[in-house]
């Protein structure tokens, strides 16, 4: 998994860039957040495996739940969520109003929300 620490408006966060392949990697992100005193995670669409976009796999729900259980604010950037099917589009629609996990169309909006969570 590729991740980096970035700072936005004095808020530190972990940006997950690529290579998520298993649910256990959510705990790796939690550990990175703790190590770098970064209470927020930015997930890039391209970092996530195909199973994330197949709701019947339960990957998305379990992965995100592991992150929010540790009280992390999580933002996902999905340019065209509808491309993954109607059900996933509904999931993203609901997540656009989330309190701990929120979905955005662009990286800048996601970063602004995460900075405000700090």
ZIKAZI-V350327 format. One record per residue. RES is the residue in one letter. OMEGA is omega in degrees with one decimal (NA if undefined). Layout:
RES_OMEGA / RES_OMEGA
This chain:
X_176.8 / X_177.8 / X_178.3 / X_175.3 / X_175.0 / X_178.4 / X_178.5 / X_-179.3 / X_178.7 / X_175.5 / X_177.4 / X_176.8 / X_177.7 / X_176.4 / X_178.3 / X_-171.8 / X_-174.5 / X_166.1 / X_175.6 / X_-178.0 / X_-176.9 / X_178.4 / X_-179.8 / X_179.8 / X_172.5 / X_178.8 / X_173.7 / X_177.0 / X_176.9 / X_-180.0 / X_177.5 / X_178.4 / X_179.6 / X_-178.6 / X_-175.2 / X_-179.4 / X_-177.6 / X_-174.7 / X_-175.9 / X_178.9 / X_173.3 / X_-180.0 / X_174.7 / X_179.9 / X_-176.6 / X_178.6 / X_-170.9 / X_-177.8 / X_177.6 / X_-179.6 / X_179.3 / X_-174.3 / X_176.9 / X_-173.8 / X_179.7 / X_177.9 / X_-178.0 / X_-178.1 / X_-176.4 / X_-178.1 / X_-178.8 / X_-179.9 / X_-179.2 / X_-179.3 / X_178.4 / X_-179.9 / X_-177.1 / X_174.9 / X_178.3 / X_176.3 / X_175.1 / X_170.8 / X_-175.2 / X_175.4 / X_175.9 / X_177.7 / X_-178.9 / X_-175.4 / X_-179.0 / X_-178.4 / X_-179.8 / X_179.6 / X_-177.8 / X_176.8 / X_-175.2 / X_-177.6 / X_178.8 / X_175.9 / X_176.8 / X_177.3 / X_179.6 / X_178.8 / X_178.4 / X_-176.9 / X_178.2 / X_179.7 / X_-175.5 / X_179.3 / X_178.8 / X_175.7 / X_-178.9 / X_-176.9 / X_-179.2 / X_177.5 / X_-178.7 / X_-174.6 / X_-176.9 / X_178.5 / X_178.5 / X_179.5 / X_179.0 / X_179.2 / X_-179.7 / X_179.3 / X_179.5 / X_-179.5 / X_-173.5 / X_NA
